[in-house]
Structure formats: structure tokens, C-alpha cells
Amino acid sequence: MATNRKRVPRSRTDTGLTGAEEMYLFGKTEKHVNPFEELNLEYAIHSKAIKRVKELWDNYKAGILEQWIEEHPCSRPEKWWEFDTTENRLRLGGIGKHNEYSPCFKNGIPKSWYPSKDNSPPWSKSSIPDPPCFESQAAYLQRLNLLTPAEKQHLKKHPELLQSEVI
């Protein structure tokens, strides 16, 4: 029997994290805010800070993922990509070479690129006619069978989430 009750979304305060920890793990820190400072981590001891963030992620990822998937189906938060992925997203096309000397990735995609193999200066999207493209987050999660049943249903209604992502 149907009811008229409206579903009340859970508050993120249910996670047990401080506001700064929660914002950082959800990937919602302000650009001008130093997350290490916000989390009372010693920035000078970077490896300890990363270890602490990983520890926070490991302790709270189940709740964070549940909430993230509910709000952003067929994708994952930045810290999941940083700490839990086993491989990066597949490159599907485009020209250019990622900067091997700066192996930084964001959400499974290299962040620094050269327009060709000759180590020309890094480029922007508009500087070459055929920039690299990668599988979408949804395609990655589907390929590795990481989608929840609810996400599989969502993907049936939103096949555009499988379109490749141009960087």
C-alpha cells in the first residue's frame, strides 16, 4: 500500500566525521583551503598526512560510498579513485601523450598531457583537434562489474553516462 510519507535523506553527520574530514573525503573542499590544515594534519610530513587520509577513507568509505552513489549514481568520489582502484580508465582515442614525469591522475585519468610524442609544452582542450578521450566512469564501473543493482537500473535509463569522456 502506498503512503504519503516523504523519504527523509540522511544527514552526512551520520558518518561520525568532522565537517572538514567529510568535505575532504567527499571531494568538496574549497580550492583556497588547505585540506591538510583543515584536517589538522602536518603538511610538512606529507606521507603521514596521506596515510591519515587513507586511514580516514578506509574507516568511513562504506558510508561515504553509499551516500555518494545515492547522489551521484554510476560514479565514484575522488578518494575512491585515489585509494581503491586497481587500474586506470581505458583510453579510447585522441592524440597526445601523458606526462610520464608527472604521473598524477584524477578520477583514473592522467592530469598532464603533451599534444604529441615530441614533448611539446602541455596543452589545453582547445589547442589540438583530437584530444585524448577515455571511458566514462559509468563504463569503467560497468566493465569491472562494480555497479550496484540500483546503478545498473539507473544506467538503463541514462545510457548517455556510457559516452566517452574527452579531457
Order of alpha helices (4+ residues) and beta strands (2+ residues): alpha-alpha-alpha-alpha-beta-beta-beta-beta-beta-beta-alpha-alpha-beta
